Amino acid sequence: MNDPKTIGEILTDYFLNSQEPFAVAFRNHFAASNQETNSCTACPANPTSPLTDRLEDWLDNQDVMQILHISPRTLQTLRSNGILPFSRIGNKLYYRRSDISRILNNHYTMVKIKYYGGKK
């Protein structure tokens, strides 16, 4: 039985192999920007390309809900209020790992429990 693919592997496969207009435009954009150096870093022949590294940093809804221990409605509220940026491909939403870390760091609060153990 095959192991399930990671989000990075799914997105890499989509952007490098799909014939959908969005994926083709994506490849053309990176191919045009790399013509000066005569090397295509987003080509499937180059498995260590920067594109592959960057796609590993994206998480889907399920991953974010598990990491943050939140419900789908809470995640929707974070998106709606503009707290958590996201990208949409088709009907699937993706979030940057760095945005999740930023939210956790910005909302971190150290709370000391007074009178722990019932002693005053």
C-alpha positions in Angstrom: 0.0 0.0 0.0 1.4 3.4 -0.9 2.0 6.1 1.7 -0.3 9.1 1.4 1.2 12.1 -0.4 2.0 15.2 1.5 0.5 18.6 0.5 3.8 19.6 -0.9 4.0 16.5 -3.2 0.4 17.1 -4.4 1.0 20.8 -5.2 4.4 20.0 -6.8 2.8 17.4 -9.0 -0.1 19.8 -9.9 2.2 22.8 -10.8 4.8 20.7 -12.7 2.6 18.3 -14.6 -1.0 19.6 -14.9 -2.2 20.9 -18.2 -4.8 23.2 -16.6 -4.4 26.9 -17.7 -3.4 28.1 -14.2 -0.6 25.5 -13.9 0.7 26.2 -17.4 0.7 30.0 -16.7 2.6 29.3 -13.5 5.3 27.2 -15.3 5.5 29.8 -18.1 6.1 32.6 -15.5 9.0 30.8 -13.9 10.4 29.6 -17.2 10.4 33.2 -18.5 12.1 34.5 -15.3 14.8 31.9 -15.6 15.6 32.4 -19.3 18.4 34.9 -18.4 20.3 32.1 -16.5 19.4 29.4 -19.1 18.3 27.1 -16.3 14.8 26.2 -15.4 14.7 25.7 -11.6 11.0 24.8 -11.7 11.5 21.8 -14.1 10.6 18.3 -13.1 14.2 17.2 -14.0 15.4 19.3 -11.1 14.0 17.6 -7.9 15.8 20.0 -5.6 14.3 23.1 -7.2 13.3 26.1 -5.0 9.7 25.4 -6.1 9.7 22.1 -4.4 11.1 23.6 -1.2 8.5 26.3 -1.1 5.6 24.0 -1.7 6.5 22.0 1.4 5.7 25.1 3.5 1.9 25.0 2.6 -0.7 23.4 4.8 -4.4 22.5 4.1 -7.4 23.0 6.3 -7.1 19.7 8.1 -3.5 20.2 8.9 -4.1 23.7 10.3 -7.1 22.6 12.4 -5.0 19.8 13.9 -2.0 22.0 14.6 -4.0 24.8 16.2 -6.6 22.4 17.8 -9.5 24.5 16.4 -12.8 23.7 14.7 -13.6 24.4 11.0 -15.8 27.3 12.1 -12.9 28.9 14.0 -10.7 28.5 11.0 -13.3 30.2 8.9 -13.5 33.1 11.3 -9.7 33.5 11.2 -9.9 33.7 7.4 -13.0 36.0 7.4 -11.5 38.5 9.8 -8.2 38.6 7.8 -6.2 37.2 10.6 -5.0 34.2 8.6 -4.1 34.7 4.9 -4.9 31.8 2.6 -4.6 30.7 -1.0 -7.3 28.9 -2.9 -6.8 26.3 -5.7 -10.1 25.1 -7.0 -12.2 24.5 -3.8 -9.2 23.7 -1.6 -7.6 26.2 0.8 -3.9 26.3 1.7 -2.1 28.3 4.4 1.6 29.1 4.8 3.4 27.5 7.7 5.0 30.9 8.4 1.6 32.6 8.8 0.6 30.0 11.3 3.8 30.6 13.3 3.3 34.3 13.1 -0.2 34.1 14.5 0.9 31.9 17.4 3.8 34.2 18.2 1.7 37.4 18.0 -1.0 36.0 20.3 1.2 34.2 22.8 0.4 35.2 26.4 2.2 33.9 29.5 -0.3 33.3 32.3 0.8 32.6 35.8 -1.6 30.6 37.9 -1.9 32.3 41.3 -2.5 30.2 44.4 -1.8 26.9 42.5 -2.8 24.0 44.8 -5.3 25.9 46.8 -2.7 27.7 49.0 -3.0 31.4 49.4 
